[in-house]
Amino acid sequence: MNESERQRIEAAAARLRTQLGEQRCGSLQLGIVLGSGLKGFVEVLEHAVEVPFAEVPGWPVPRVEGHGGALVVGEVAGVPVACLTGRVHLYEGFEPVEIVRATRTLRTLGVPRFLLSNAAGGIADELVAGDLMVITDHLNLTGGSPLVGPHEPAFGPRFPDQSEVWSQRLRRELMACGARLRPGVYAGLLGPSYETPAEVRMLRALGADAVGMSTVHEAIALNAMGAEVCGLSLISNLAAGISAQPLSHDEVIATGAAAAATMTQVVAEFCRRLS
């Protein structure tokens, strides 16, 4: 008999309870997904313990430069957190259910709220490279969803409401954590090619403020499972047709490194507000 997705999640959760301890897993208050160039945030964690993705049964391992591949559990401002130092993507050949397997595992362990971060191209006029955008809503333009397929009640209802995928309460707390934070709508596309100028004009017309290749599937899956979700996009570059410069992944990594200190301050303040 083929192993079901629920069995995979339960096996991963059981391994983490054994490796990290029931008490530590049960005390986690925040799950954080660290996007391109942002994995250095884990350096501020106190009492940190690292578990490589490869040691967790069923967890796919990122293959993209600038993405880590470990779960790091520790404390920020006294708040127990679980950080995923990277994620996998559709454009690597993974399925949507594989993309959300790590975050679903953390939710199964009881993590009540999540901060999803990413690097994104800026579309809105007021956004410049280096800005941080608090996600207010999203457009799932990837052509896929982690909820497609046989319904698994443990992962939420068959037809989950998405009126408030991005928690208003957490957004308010996040917006109060830094002077240069901007609210905006995130558009998730398949990738790995960057968008054409015509596609960026389309996204602007649809109401997108920033565009990237991740995050939306995690948000959909976690919302269905009843978690509170908030998001932070690092504007790593201006989207095609807005900037005169060609787009490159090296630019994404470099901007992430330059903004790491600012993001660390924002997330640390966010954790203090949760304590």
C-alpha positions as a Markdown table, in Angstrom:
| # | Residue | x | y | z |
|---|---|---|---|---|
| 1 | Met | 0.0 | 0.0 | 0.0 |
| 2 | Asn | 1.3 | 3.4 | -0.9 |
| 3 | Glu | 2.1 | 5.7 | 2.0 |
| 4 | Ser | -0.4 | 8.5 | 2.4 |
| 5 | Glu | 0.6 | 12.1 | 2.8 |
| 6 | Arg | -0.8 | 12.1 | 6.3 |
| 7 | Gln | 1.4 | 9.1 | 7.2 |
| 8 | Arg | 4.4 | 11.0 | 5.8 |
| 9 | Ile | 3.6 | 14.0 | 8.0 |
| 10 | Glu | 3.0 | 11.9 | 11.1 |
| 11 | Ala | 6.3 | 10.0 | 10.5 |
| 12 | Ala | 8.2 | 13.3 | 10.2 |
| 13 | Ala | 6.6 | 14.7 | 13.3 |
| 14 | Ala | 7.4 | 11.5 | 15.3 |
| 15 | Arg | 11.0 | 11.8 | 14.3 |
| 16 | Leu | 11.3 | 15.4 | 15.4 |
| 17 | Arg | 9.6 | 14.6 | 18.7 |
| 18 | Thr | 12.2 | 11.9 | 19.3 |
| 19 | Gln | 15.1 | 14.0 | 18.1 |
| 20 | Leu | 14.2 | 17.3 | 19.8 |
| 21 | Gly | 12.0 | 16.1 | 22.7 |
| 22 | Glu | 8.3 | 16.2 | 23.3 |
| 23 | Gln | 8.5 | 19.1 | 25.6 |
| 24 | Arg | 10.5 | 21.3 | 23.2 |
| 25 | Cys | 8.3 | 20.5 | 20.2 |
| 26 | Gly | 5.2 | 21.2 | 22.2 |
| 27 | Ser | 6.4 | 24.6 | 23.4 |
| 28 | Leu | 7.0 | 26.1 | 19.9 |
| 29 | Gln | 5.1 | 29.3 | 19.4 |
| 30 | Leu | 6.2 | 30.4 | 16.0 |
| 31 | Gly | 7.3 | 28.8 | 12.7 |
| 32 | Ile | 9.5 | 30.9 | 10.4 |
| 33 | Val | 10.3 | 30.1 | 6.8 |
| 34 | Leu | 13.4 | 31.9 | 5.7 |
| 35 | Gly | 13.6 | 32.7 | 2.0 |
| 36 | Ser | 16.4 | 33.4 | -0.5 |
| 37 | Gly | 19.5 | 35.0 | 1.2 |
| 38 | Leu | 17.8 | 35.1 | 4.6 |
| 39 | Lys | 19.0 | 31.9 | 6.3 |
| 40 | Gly | 21.5 | 33.9 | 8.4 |
| 41 | Phe | 18.7 | 34.9 | 10.7 |
| 42 | Val | 19.2 | 31.7 | 12.7 |
| 43 | Glu | 22.5 | 33.1 | 14.1 |
| 44 | Val | 20.5 | 35.1 | 16.6 |
| 45 | Leu | 18.7 | 32.1 | 18.0 |
| 46 | Glu | 19.5 | 31.1 | 21.6 |
| 47 | His | 19.8 | 27.5 | 22.7 |
| 48 | Ala | 19.7 | 26.5 | 19.0 |
| 49 | Val | 19.5 | 22.9 | 17.8 |
| 50 | Glu | 19.8 | 22.1 | 14.1 |
| 51 | Val | 18.2 | 19.2 | 12.3 |
| 52 | Pro | 19.1 | 18.8 | 8.5 |
| 53 | Phe | 16.1 | 18.3 | 6.3 |
| 54 | Ala | 17.8 | 15.1 | 5.0 |
| 55 | Glu | 17.4 | 13.6 | 8.5 |
| 56 | Val | 13.6 | 14.1 | 8.6 |
| 57 | Pro | 11.8 | 11.2 | 6.8 |
| 58 | Gly | 10.0 | 12.4 | 3.7 |
| 59 | Trp | 11.2 | 16.0 | 3.8 |
| 60 | Pro | 12.5 | 17.2 | 0.4 |
| 61 | Val | 15.8 | 19.0 | 0.3 |
| 62 | Pro | 16.3 | 22.4 | -1.4 |
| 63 | Arg | 18.6 | 22.5 | -4.4 |
| 64 | Val | 18.8 | 26.3 | -5.0 |
| 65 | Glu | 21.8 | 28.4 | -4.1 |
| 66 | Gly | 21.2 | 30.7 | -1.2 |
| 67 | His | 18.6 | 28.3 | 0.3 |
| 68 | Gly | 19.6 | 26.4 | 3.5 |
| 69 | Gly | 18.3 | 23.0 | 4.2 |
| 70 | Ala | 17.8 | 22.6 | 7.9 |
| 71 | Leu | 15.2 | 23.0 | 10.7 |
| 72 | Val | 16.7 | 25.2 | 13.5 |
| 73 | Val | 14.9 | 25.3 | 16.8 |
| 74 | Gly | 15.7 | 27.9 | 19.4 |
| 75 | Glu | 14.5 | 31.0 | 21.1 |
| 76 | Val | 14.2 | 34.7 | 20.1 |
| 77 | Ala | 13.4 | 37.2 | 22.8 |
| 78 | Gly | 12.3 | 34.2 | 25.0 |
| 79 | Val | 9.9 | 32.9 | 22.4 |
| 80 | Pro | 10.5 | 29.3 | 21.2 |
| 81 | Val | 10.7 | 29.3 | 17.4 |
| 82 | Ala | 11.2 | 26.7 | 14.6 |
| 83 | Cys | 13.1 | 28.1 | 11.6 |
| 84 | Leu | 13.2 | 26.4 | 8.2 |
| 85 | Thr | 16.3 | 27.7 | 6.5 |
| 86 | Gly | 15.0 | 27.3 | 3.0 |
| 87 | Arg | 12.2 | 25.7 | 1.1 |
| 88 | Val | 11.6 | 23.7 | -2.1 |
| 89 | His | 9.9 | 25.1 | -5.2 |
| 90 | Leu | 7.6 | 23.9 | -8.0 |
| 91 | Tyr | 10.2 | 24.8 | -10.5 |
| 92 | Glu | 12.6 | 22.3 | -9.0 |
| 93 | Gly | 10.2 | 19.6 | -10.0 |
| 94 | Phe | 8.5 | 19.1 | -6.6 |
| 95 | Glu | 4.7 | 18.7 | -6.2 |
| 96 | Pro | 2.7 | 21.2 | -4.1 |
| 97 | Val | 2.2 | 18.6 | -1.4 |
| 98 | Glu | 5.9 | 18.2 | -1.1 |
| 99 | Ile | 6.4 | 22.0 | -0.9 |
| 100 | Val | 4.2 | 22.2 | 2.2 |
| 101 | Arg | 5.4 | 19.0 | 3.9 |
| 102 | Ala | 7.8 | 20.7 | 6.3 |
| 103 | Thr | 5.3 | 23.5 | 7.3 |
| 104 | Arg | 2.5 | 20.9 | 7.7 |
| 105 | Thr | 4.8 | 18.9 | 9.9 |
| 106 | Leu | 5.4 | 21.9 | 12.2 |
| 107 | Arg | 1.7 | 22.6 | 12.3 |
| 108 | Thr | 1.1 | 18.9 | 13.3 |
| 109 | Leu | 3.5 | 19.4 | 16.1 |
| 110 | Gly | 1.2 | 22.2 | 17.4 |
| 111 | Val | 2.9 | 25.3 | 16.1 |
| 112 | Pro | 0.1 | 27.9 | 16.2 |
| 113 | Arg | 1.4 | 30.7 | 14.0 |
| 114 | Phe | 3.8 | 31.2 | 11.2 |
| 115 | Leu | 5.9 | 33.9 | 9.6 |
| 116 | Leu | 6.6 | 33.2 | 5.9 |
| 117 | Ser | 9.4 | 35.2 | 4.3 |
| 118 | Asn | 10.7 | 35.4 | 0.8 |
| 119 | Ala | 12.7 | 37.5 | -1.7 |
| 120 | Ala | 10.4 | 39.2 | -4.2 |
| 121 | Gly | 10.5 | 41.6 | -7.1 |
| 122 | Gly | 8.9 | 45.0 | -6.4 |
| 123 | Ile | 6.1 | 46.1 | -8.6 |
| 124 | Ala | 4.4 | 48.9 | -6.6 |
| 125 | Asp | 5.8 | 52.4 | -7.3 |
| 126 | Glu | 6.7 | 53.0 | -3.6 |
| 127 | Leu | 8.8 | 49.9 | -3.2 |
| 128 | Val | 12.6 | 49.9 | -3.7 |
| 129 | Ala | 15.2 | 47.2 | -3.4 |
| 130 | Gly | 15.9 | 46.6 | 0.3 |
| 131 | Asp | 12.4 | 47.4 | 1.5 |
| 132 | Leu | 10.4 | 44.9 | 3.6 |
| 133 | Met | 6.8 | 44.3 | 2.6 |
| 134 | Val | 4.2 | 42.9 | 5.0 |
| 135 | Ile | 1.9 | 40.6 | 3.0 |
| 136 | Thr | -1.7 | 41.6 | 3.2 |
| 137 | Asp | -3.0 | 39.1 | 0.6 |
| 138 | His | -1.8 | 36.9 | -2.2 |
| 139 | Leu | -2.5 | 35.9 | -5.8 |
| 140 | Asn | -1.8 | 32.2 | -6.5 |
| 141 | Leu | -0.8 | 32.2 | -10.1 |
| 142 | Thr | 1.3 | 29.0 | -10.0 |
| 143 | Gly | -1.3 | 26.8 | -11.5 |
| 144 | Gly | -1.2 | 24.4 | -8.5 |
| 145 | Ser | -2.5 | 24.0 | -5.0 |
| 146 | Pro | -1.5 | 21.7 | -2.1 |
| 147 | Leu | -5.2 | 20.9 | -1.5 |
| 148 | Val | -5.6 | 19.2 | -4.9 |
| 149 | Gly | -6.2 | 15.4 | -4.7 |
| 150 | Pro | -8.0 | 13.1 | -2.2 |
| 151 | His | -9.3 | 15.1 | 0.8 |
| 152 | Glu | -7.4 | 14.5 | 4.1 |
| 153 | Pro | -9.5 | 15.9 | 7.1 |
| 154 | Ala | -6.3 | 16.2 | 9.2 |
| 155 | Phe | -5.2 | 18.9 | 6.8 |
| 156 | Gly | -8.4 | 21.0 | 7.1 |
| 157 | Pro | -11.8 | 21.2 | 5.3 |
| 158 | Arg | -12.3 | 20.3 | 1.7 |
| 159 | Phe | -13.2 | 23.9 | 0.7 |
| 160 | Pro | -11.4 | 26.2 | 3.2 |
| 161 | Asp | -12.3 | 29.8 | 3.4 |
| 162 | Gln | -9.6 | 32.2 | 2.4 |
| 163 | Ser | -11.1 | 35.5 | 3.5 |
| 164 | Glu | -8.2 | 36.0 | 5.9 |
| 165 | Val | -5.3 | 33.8 | 5.0 |
| 166 | Trp | -3.0 | 36.6 | 6.2 |
| 167 | Ser | -4.0 | 37.3 | 9.9 |
| 168 | Gln | -5.0 | 40.9 | 10.5 |
| 169 | Arg | -3.8 | 40.6 | 14.1 |
| 170 | Leu | -0.3 | 39.4 | 13.1 |
| 171 | Arg | -0.1 | 41.9 | 10.3 |
| 172 | Arg | -0.7 | 44.8 | 12.8 |
| 173 | Glu | 2.0 | 43.4 | 15.1 |
| 174 | Leu | 4.4 | 43.0 | 12.2 |
| 175 | Met | 3.8 | 46.5 | 10.7 |
| 176 | Ala | 4.7 | 48.0 | 14.1 |
| 177 | Cys | 8.1 | 46.4 | 14.1 |
| 178 | Gly | 9.9 | 48.8 | 11.7 |
| 179 | Ala | 9.7 | 52.2 | 10.2 |
| 180 | Arg | 10.3 | 51.1 | 6.5 |
| 181 | Leu | 7.7 | 48.3 | 6.4 |
| 182 | Arg | 5.1 | 48.6 | 3.6 |
| 183 | Pro | 1.9 | 46.6 | 3.2 |
| 184 | Gly | 1.2 | 44.8 | -0.1 |
| 185 | Val | -0.2 | 42.0 | -2.1 |
| 186 | Tyr | 2.2 | 39.1 | -3.1 |
| 187 | Ala | 1.8 | 37.3 | -6.4 |
| 188 | Gly | 3.2 | 33.8 | -6.5 |
| 189 | Leu | 4.2 | 32.5 | -10.0 |
| 190 | Leu | 5.8 | 29.2 | -11.1 |
| 191 | Gly | 9.3 | 30.4 | -12.2 |
| 192 | Pro | 12.1 | 29.8 | -12.6 |
| 193 | Ser | 12.3 | 32.4 | -15.3 |
| 194 | Tyr | 11.7 | 35.9 | -14.1 |
| 195 | Glu | 8.6 | 37.7 | -15.4 |
| 196 | Thr | 8.5 | 39.6 | -18.8 |
| 197 | Pro | 7.7 | 43.3 | -18.7 |
| 198 | Ala | 4.2 | 42.4 | -20.2 |
| 199 | Glu | 3.6 | 40.0 | -17.3 |
| 200 | Val | 4.6 | 42.6 | -14.8 |
| 201 | Arg | 2.2 | 45.0 | -16.3 |
| 202 | Met | -0.5 | 42.3 | -16.0 |
| 203 | Leu | 0.4 | 41.7 | -12.4 |
| 204 | Arg | 0.2 | 45.4 | -11.6 |
| 205 | Ala | -3.3 | 45.5 | -13.2 |
| 206 | Leu | -4.3 | 42.5 | -11.1 |
| 207 | Gly | -3.3 | 44.3 | -7.9 |
| 208 | Ala | 0.0 | 42.7 | -7.1 |
| 209 | Asp | 2.6 | 44.8 | -5.3 |
| 210 | Ala | 5.4 | 42.2 | -5.4 |
| 211 | Val | 6.1 | 38.9 | -7.2 |
| 212 | Gly | 8.0 | 35.8 | -6.4 |
| 213 | Met | 8.1 | 32.0 | -6.8 |
| 214 | Ser | 7.1 | 30.7 | -3.4 |
| 215 | Thr | 5.0 | 31.2 | -0.2 |
| 216 | Val | 1.5 | 30.9 | -1.6 |
| 217 | His | 1.2 | 27.1 | -1.2 |
| 218 | Glu | 2.5 | 27.3 | 2.4 |
| 219 | Ala | 0.0 | 30.0 | 3.2 |
| 220 | Ile | -2.9 | 28.0 | 1.7 |
| 221 | Ala | -2.0 | 24.8 | 3.5 |
| 222 | Leu | -1.4 | 26.4 | 6.9 |
| 223 | Asn | -4.6 | 28.5 | 6.7 |
| 224 | Ala | -6.6 | 25.3 | 6.0 |
| 225 | Met | -5.0 | 23.7 | 9.1 |
| 226 | Gly | -6.2 | 26.6 | 11.2 |
| 227 | Ala | -2.8 | 28.3 | 11.8 |
| 228 | Glu | -2.4 | 32.1 | 12.0 |
| 229 | Val | -0.2 | 33.2 | 9.1 |
| 230 | Cys | 1.8 | 36.4 | 8.4 |
| 231 | Gly | 4.4 | 37.2 | 5.7 |
| 232 | Leu | 7.3 | 39.3 | 5.0 |
| 233 | Ser | 8.8 | 39.9 | 1.5 |
| 234 | Leu | 12.3 | 41.3 | 1.1 |
| 235 | Ile | 12.2 | 43.4 | -2.1 |
| 236 | Ser | 15.4 | 42.2 | -3.7 |
| 237 | Asn | 15.0 | 43.9 | -7.0 |
| 238 | Leu | 12.5 | 45.8 | -9.1 |
| 239 | Ala | 10.5 | 43.6 | -11.5 |
| 240 | Ala | 11.2 | 43.5 | -15.3 |
| 241 | Gly | 10.3 | 46.6 | -17.2 |
| 242 | Ile | 10.6 | 48.7 | -14.0 |
| 243 | Ser | 14.3 | 48.5 | -13.5 |
| 244 | Ala | 16.7 | 49.1 | -16.3 |
| 245 | Gln | 19.0 | 46.4 | -15.0 |
| 246 | Pro | 18.7 | 42.7 | -16.1 |
| 247 | Leu | 17.4 | 40.5 | -13.3 |
| 248 | Ser | 19.7 | 37.9 | -11.6 |
| 249 | His | 19.6 | 35.4 | -8.8 |
| 250 | Asp | 23.0 | 36.8 | -7.6 |
| 251 | Glu | 21.2 | 40.1 | -7.0 |
| 252 | Val | 18.6 | 38.4 | -4.9 |
| 253 | Ile | 21.2 | 36.8 | -2.7 |
| 254 | Ala | 23.3 | 40.0 | -2.4 |
| 255 | Thr | 20.2 | 42.1 | -1.4 |
| 256 | Gly | 19.2 | 39.4 | 1.1 |
| 257 | Ala | 22.7 | 39.6 | 2.7 |
| 258 | Ala | 22.6 | 43.4 | 2.9 |
| 259 | Ala | 19.1 | 43.4 | 4.4 |
| 260 | Ala | 19.8 | 40.6 | 6.9 |
| 261 | Ala | 20.4 | 42.9 | 9.9 |
| 262 | Thr | 17.2 | 44.9 | 9.3 |
| 263 | Met | 15.1 | 41.7 | 8.9 |
| 264 | Thr | 16.7 | 40.2 | 12.0 |
| 265 | Gln | 15.7 | 43.3 | 14.0 |
| 266 | Val | 12.1 | 43.2 | 12.6 |
| 267 | Val | 11.6 | 39.5 | 13.4 |
| 268 | Ala | 13.2 | 39.8 | 16.8 |
| 269 | Glu | 10.8 | 42.7 | 17.7 |
| 270 | Phe | 7.9 | 40.7 | 16.3 |
| 271 | Cys | 8.8 | 37.8 | 18.6 |
| 272 | Arg | 9.0 | 40.2 | 21.6 |
| 273 | Arg | 5.5 | 41.3 | 20.8 |
| 274 | Leu | 4.4 | 37.7 | 20.8 |
| 275 | Ser | 5.9 | 37.0 | 24.2 |
